[in-house]
Each structure stands twice: as C-alpha cells, then as structure tokens.
Amino acid sequence: MPEDFLAGDRRPLTAVLAANLVSITGNCLTYMGVPWSVLQSTGSAAKVGIVAFCTLLPVVLAALVGGPVIDRIGRRRVSVASDLACGVAVAAIPLLQFAGILHFWTLCVLMAMTGLCRSPGETARGVLLPTLAERAGMPLTRAAGLYDGAARCAALTGSALGGVLIAGLGAENVLLIDAATFAVAAPLFAFGVRGLPEAQAQRRVGPASLLAYRRELAEGYRFVAATPLLLGLCLMTLVTRGLDQGWSAVLLPVDARGELDGSIDLGLLNAAFGVCALAGALVYGVVGGRFRRWPVFTIAFLIVGLPRFVVAAFTDTFAPLAAIMAVEGLACGVLNPIMATVTYETVPEELRSRVLSATTASLQLVTPLGGLAAGFLVDSVGLPSTLITVGGVYLLATLCPVIFPAWRQMDSTALPTTGERALPRPRRCC
C-alpha cells in the first residue's frame, strides 16, 4: 500500500540500487564469458562480432518501441519479468552446451533474447529514481550519483571477477552464476518497490490498441524533439558513444598491443579509468548540488574527449596515458548524474518511461558502428592519424555546450506538474 512508504524511508532506493548492482555485475560476467566461450569453441573473431551484434541490436529495438509497454504493464512487473527472462536465456546457454546441443545460431538467438529483455528492465528501474529520491528525502543529484556509482561499481566488480572466474571455473559455469544474479535481482526489486504507486501500471483513458500504442510512443519522441536541451544531449551523446566504442574496442587495444606492454597495461588502464569514474560519480553525488551544472558538465566533457587521443598518439609509454585516463575517469563520473538529473527534472512523470526509452535508443543507435569505423581507419591511415582524427571529431562534439545557448538551461530545468501540458511548445533549436 502507498501508505507503507514514509518520508525519509531509504529502503526502496537501497533495494533498487542493490538490484541494479547484482544485475549489472551478472551482465558483465556474461559479456566476458560468451565471447571467451565462442573463441574457445570456434577460434573465430568474426563470430564473436556476430554474437555482439545480435546482443546489441535488440537492445536498440526494445528501447525504440518499449516505452508505452512499460507504462501499460507497470514498471515493477516489467523489471521483474526482464530479469527472469534474461536469467532463463543466459542459463540455457551452458545447459545446452553441457548437453552437447548448443549450435551457433542458438547462441545468437539466446543472446538476442537477453538484449531484448535487458533494455526495458533497466528503463523501468531508472524512471523510478526521482520518486525513490523523494521518498528517501534525498536530493535528486545525490540519488543520481549513487545510481550511476552503483552501476560503475557493478561493472568494475564484474570485470574484475570475470577473468578470475572464467580461468577457475570455465566460461559455461560463469554463465550459470550470471543466471543466479538475475534470480537475486528480481525479488530484490519486486519487494523493494512493492506498494509504490509509480511502480504500478499507469491508468490510461480507453482500451489498449495499436493506435493508442502508436500515439503514446510518438509522445516520447515528440517531447525529445520539442525540447532543445534533451535533443542536444541525445545528439551529442549519440556521437560520443560511437567514438567511445571505437576507442575501447579498437584504438586502445591496438595501442596497448603495439606500443605498450599488451593486455596487462590494457587492463591497468581500464581499471584506472573505472575506479576514478566511480569516485567521480560518488563525489559528485555528495557535493554536486553546490555547483552550477552547465559549467561542470561542459568542463568535464572537454576533459573526457580529446586529451586521451592526443596522449595516445604522441607517447608510447604507460604512465602519461594512465594519468590522463585517471583524470578523465574522474571527469566522466560526473556526466551521467548530471544528464540523469536534468532529464528527470525536464520530463513529467507520466511521460518518463517513453522519453527515457527514446533517449536510450538514440544513445545506442550508432554504437556498433564505432568499432567498425575505427578499425577501418586504423587499417587505412594508421593508428596515430586515426587517434588524432577521432579525437578531433570528439572535440567538435564536446564544444556543443559551449556554442549553443540551449545547454545553459541545465541550471533552470524544472519538472512540470501533472496536469500541465504534456508536450512543450517547440522552441528554436539550439
């Protein structure tokens, strides 16, 4: 019942953070275990790429069309069903492998199922953050920092455990551990938000129909298109996510293999970035509310962009690159909490699932192409030239908050109250 939740009650927020921590840790295990298993069984890097594509494409498709479904079914039900379905799909991979009947196409289908179910579950949990922060009596900025910090902590934990567990237990058994994490995350979330009105299905006028679904889906995209700040965030992040994918999947590994000490240095560089990003998110959650968002966001994004590419292009030693990646990690840690806070404050609660699904889809749309483009450029013009080119494009993208005045609205966003117009009047584009 709603009255079970009192002001200052942090248990629902804690439960959601714990569920996210467990679920994302398991995801990291799978995203390490499946490629390793494919390489062991086939020796084909191309097949690893096919599996990755089959996993990521449904994430984008689910985000493109899933917003109204989340509202109709209810955020609590969608999150629980998402975790349980992912757990079944992941568990089926080693079980079929043990039975000797796992085929490559079966693996692709099962990984596609995990991608299809993952996006709605993550969105359903994320849209509740403003409500949970209010229930906990906590500033939204701090709650967003904790939420992003939990995700980064899970990624670090999963990455650190993955290699050890795969070496000690084998990739198939690691996937069974991931399936177990979903079985833990689902009840954690279900009991944590039980009775929370915002976690239940939203009431709609009229019966469900294809026409109503299309209208509700379009509302989310129209809201983003009519809000210059949200549209700018989506477009800039769409570009930078693709460039980041090229860096992490191609440019940094190639640099580590050719100029540094190989996989050891690669692991240390990623660890330095990850630890500092976690620290940045947690620190911003505590003190971020004291500073204006636009200057902090603008400076942090400029730090995260060009410097690492320049350092990697002009040095062949570990220390300078490790230092700049640590600094960039600290800066990167503040970006997601700011973007989340601005989005939650801008989007009315009744549109939140649809708008967050739309923004998630836009952010992931070109990510798979980043690695392909970076690999082609390295083969064509060499690593140093590619690093400078990609870094230059990154710099142009991160200059958007400096050039366009709409970004200064970060410090004046306000959540519309229920009953106000659902869609803002289109303003002049940034």
Rosetta blueprint (number, residue, H / E / L):
1 M L
2 P H
3 E H
4 D H
5 F L
6 L L
7 A L
8 G L
9 D L
10 R L
11 R H
12 P H
13 L H
14 T H
15 A H
16 V H
17 L H
18 A H
19 A H
20 N H
21 L H
22 V H
23 S H
24 I H
25 T H
26 G H
27 N H
28 C H
29 L H
30 T H
31 Y H
32 M H
33 G H
34 V H
35 P H
36 W H
37 S H
38 V H
39 L H
40 Q H
41 S H
42 T H
43 G L
44 S L
45 A H
46 A H
47 K H
48 V H
49 G H
50 I H
51 V H
52 A H
53 F H
54 C H
55 T H
56 L H
57 L H
58 P H
59 V H
60 V H
61 L H
62 A H
63 A H
64 L H
65 V H
66 G L
67 G H
68 P H
69 V H
70 I H
71 D H
72 R H
73 I H
74 G L
75 R H
76 R H
77 R H
78 V H
79 S H
80 V H
81 A H
82 S H
83 D H
84 L H
85 A H
86 C H
87 G H
88 V H
89 A H
90 V H
91 A H
92 A H
93 I H
94 P H
95 L H
96 L H
97 Q H
98 F H
99 A H
100 G L
101 I L
102 L L
103 H L
104 F H
105 W H
106 T H
107 L H
108 C H
109 V H
110 L H
111 M H
112 A H
113 M H
114 T H
115 G H
116 L H
117 C H
118 R H
119 S H
120 P H
121 G H
122 E H
123 T H
124 A H
125 R H
126 G H
127 V L
128 L L
129 L H
130 P H
131 T H
132 L H
133 A H
134 E H
135 R H
136 A H
137 G L
138 M L
139 P L
140 L H
141 T H
142 R H
143 A H
144 A H
145 G H
146 L H
147 Y H
148 D H
149 G H
150 A H
151 A H
152 R H
153 C H
154 A H
155 A H
156 L H
157 T H
158 G H
159 S H
160 A H
161 L H
162 G H
163 G H
164 V H
165 L H
166 I H
167 A H
168 G H
169 L H
170 G L
171 A H
172 E H
173 N H
174 V H
175 L H
176 L H
177 I H
178 D H
179 A H
180 A H
181 T H
182 F H
183 A H
184 V H
185 A H
186 A H
187 P H
188 L H
189 F H
190 A H
191 F H
192 G H
193 V L
194 R L
195 G L
196 L L
197 P H
198 E H
199 A H
200 Q L
201 A L
202 Q L
203 R L
204 R L
205 V L
206 G L
207 P L
208 A L
209 S L
210 L H
211 L H
212 A H
213 Y H
214 R H
215 R H
216 E H
217 L H
218 A H
219 E H
220 G H
221 Y H
222 R H
223 F H
224 V H
225 A H
226 A H
227 T L
228 P H
229 L H
230 L H
231 L H
232 G H
233 L H
234 C H
235 L H
236 M H
237 T H
238 L H
239 V H
240 T H
241 R H
242 G H
243 L H
244 D H
245 Q H
246 G H
247 W H
248 S H
249 A H
250 V H
251 L H
252 L H
253 P H
254 V H
255 D H
256 A H
257 R H
258 G H
259 E L
260 L L
261 D L
262 G L
263 S H
264 I H
265 D H
266 L H
267 G H
268 L H
269 L H
270 N H
271 A H
272 A H
273 F H
274 G H
275 V H
276 C H
277 A H
278 L H
279 A H
280 G H
281 A H
282 L H
283 V H
284 Y H
285 G H
286 V H
287 V H
288 G H
289 G H
290 R H
291 F L
292 R L
293 R H
294 W H
295 P H
296 V H
297 F H
298 T H
299 I H
300 A H
301 F H
302 L H
303 I H
304 V H
305 G L
306 L H
307 P H
308 R H
309 F H
310 V H
311 V H
312 A H
313 A H
314 F H
315 T L
316 D L
317 T L
318 F H
319 A H
320 P H
321 L H
322 A H
323 A H
324 I H
325 M H
326 A H
327 V H
328 E H
329 G H
330 L H
331 A H
332 C H
333 G H
334 V H
335 L H
336 N H
337 P H
338 I H
339 M H
340 A H
341 T H
342 V H
343 T H
344 Y H
345 E H
346 T H
347 V L
348 P L
349 E H
350 E H
351 L H
352 R H
353 S H
354 R H
355 V H
356 L H
357 S H
358 A H
359 T H
360 T H
361 A H
362 S H
363 L H
364 Q H
365 L L
366 V L
367 T H
368 P H
369 L H
370 G H
371 G H
372 L H
373 A H
374 A H
375 G H
376 F H
377 L H
378 V H
379 D H
380 S H
381 V H
382 G L
383 L H
384 P H
385 S H
386 T H
387 L H
388 I H
389 T H
390 V H
391 G H
392 G H
393 V H
394 Y H
395 L H
396 L H
397 A H
398 T H
399 L L
400 C H
401 P H
402 V H
403 I H
404 F L
405 P H
406 A H
407 W H
408 R H
409 Q H
410 M H
411 D H
412 S L
413 T L
414 A L
415 L L
416 P L
417 T L
418 T L
419 G L
420 E L
421 R L
422 A L
423 L L
424 P L
425 R L
426 P L
427 R L
428 R L
429 C L
430 C L
